[in-house]
Amino acid sequence: MNFLTPHLARRVSWATWQFSVLKLSMISFGIILGSYFAGFWKSLLPAIWVVFIITVILSTMMWLNAIGKKAVKNKAVMQR
């Protein structure tokens, strides 16, 4: 039996500053890796830009959709 599985499956709530620290460490690690493999990534740069632009568009659409649903819900509650 694996003793780590129940602990890793638990939900954890992160404060904004804690999540920011995690993201900063991941970004730093990515920059370090990118500096070591600059030649490799240079040939893939157009594909990386395409992935970046698509994910930004999708993230923005999901965010605006969530805001719209929340606004509709709040408006329905206020009309009661």
Secondary structure as UniProt FT lines:
FT   HELIX           5..8
FT   HELIX           16..36
FT   HELIX           38..79
//
